[in-house]
Amino acid sequence: MSGRHLTGHLAAAATNLAFKDDLTGLFNRRLLSHLFEHWWEELASEHQQMALLILDLDRFKAVNDTYGHLAGDVVLRRVAEILRHTFRGDDILVRFGGDEFVVLLPGAGREEAGVLAERARHALVTSSFTAPSAGMVIEVPVSFSLGVASYPDDGELGEAILGRADERLY
């Protein structure tokens, strides 16, 4: 699969509401499953390595409990925006569920993935978040825990890489 071919698949997926998270505008878990099932083999043959990150927001429950779920939604949308700006243009950003995100980094090894993740973490901790109801600044610090795995070091299949990253998250 050429980079152009994958870009075409993703561009088509981006217009398909079934593959979009309606809160953040990122891809959703369904897109990740589709990628693993239909595009993984070609993507893996094009790139000699790929890293996959799982990012789990820290203290997100405290945001919802203290400021309400609308504030939690604001945080999730802002996190998605920050991830879009801190990762590379060809990286695949997925809201995996709740307060978890997956980032697939074609062509990146574990070391580069760590550098990119730390750049995103720094962007998050230096950002401010405002609760929608009273315009109050959300005082709960927003950061994330991280799990990293890579192809081919941690497996040949996308699901295996995802599973390994999930293990490393905890």
N, C-alpha and C positions, 0 to 999 in steps of 0.2 A: 504494500500500500504506500503510495507516495504521500508525502506530507500534504500535498494538494488534495489527494483523495480523501484522507482523514478530515481535512479542513472542510471539504464538501459535505461529508457525513455529519460533522458537528454543526455546520451551518444549517443543514436541513433539520437536524435534531433541535436546534435552537428555536426554530419556528414551530416545532411540534409541542403543543402544550402538555402532552403526555410525558415529555422528558424534562419539563421545567418545574422548578419549585416556585409556587406562586407567591410566596412571601419574599424570598431573596432574589429571585430571578436567575439563580444558579441552576445548573443541571440537577436532577434528582437521582435517587437511588435506582430508579427504573432505567435511566440512561446508562448508569454504571454497569448494571446487569446486562443490558443490551450490548455495550462495548465488550464486556468479557465474553459474551456468547458469540458475537458476530464479527467483531473487528480486532480482537486481541491478537490472534495469530499473525495477521498482516502487520499490525502495529509493532509487535515484537520482532518480526523479521526485518522491519525497516530500521528500528533503533536497536543498537547493541545493548543498551541498558535503559531501564526506566525505574524511577522510584515512585513509591506511593506513600502518601502521608495520611494519617488519620489525626485530625485535630478535634479535641474534646474541650469545649469551653469550661474553664474553671469558675466555680462560684456562680454559675448561671442561675441555679435555683434561688440563690439569695437575691438576685435581681428581680425575679418574678415575685418572690415572697415580700420584698421590701417595697417595690415600686409598681407592681402589677404586671399582668401579662402583656399589656400594650407596650409597656417599657421594654419587656423582654423581646417583643417583635422589633422594636426600634434597634435594640442591640444586635439582633440577628441580621437585620438589613444592613446595618453599619459594618458589621464584621464581614459580610459578603462583599461590600464595597471595598473595604480595606484589602481583603484577599485578592480581589480583581486587580488592584493597583500594585500589590507587592509581588505577586507571582508573575511569571513570564506569560506573554500573550498566547502561546501555544499550550500552556498547561490547562488541564481539564479540572474545573472546580465543581464540586458536587456537594449539595447539602444532603448528607447521608441520613439524617433524621434528628429531630430535636435540636440539640446543641452540638451535634457532631458534623464535621465536614471532612471530605476526602479530596485530596489533590493528587492527580496523576501527573507525573513530570516526565514526559517522553524525552529520552536522551540524557537524563540526569542520573548520576549515581547517588549512593547514600550520602556521600560527603557534600555534594552540591545541594542535595535535598535538605540537609541540615542547615546549611547557610541560608537557603531561601526561607526555611521555616523560622529561623531566628530573626530574619528581616521582618517577616510577618508578625512575629510575637512582639518585636520592638514597636512596630507600627500600632499594634493594638494597645499596648500598655501606655503609649504616649498620646493616645486619642482620648477625647472626652465624649461622653454619651449623655444625652439629655432626655429625661422622662417626658413623654408627650403631654401629660395632664397639666402639670404646673410649670413646665419648662425648667424643672429642677435638674441639676447635674446629678447623674447617677454616680454615687460614691463607691459602689462596689467595683474594685479593680477587675478589668476584663483581660484575661490571658487564656492560654490553653495548654493542656497536656498533649503530648505528641507520641505517636507510634510511627515508625519508619520501617519500610521493607523495600526490597528492590528485586527487579528481574535482571539477570537470571539467578543471582546469588541466593535468593530466598524461595525460588520456585519457578516453574515454567508457565503456570496458568495464573490469570488475573485473580481468581478466587483465592488461590493459595497465597499470593502476595498480600491480598487484603487481609486474609486470616492471620498471617505473620505480623503485619502492622498492628492489627487489633490486639494480638498477644502482647506486643511490645508497648502498647499504650498503657497496659496495666502492669 
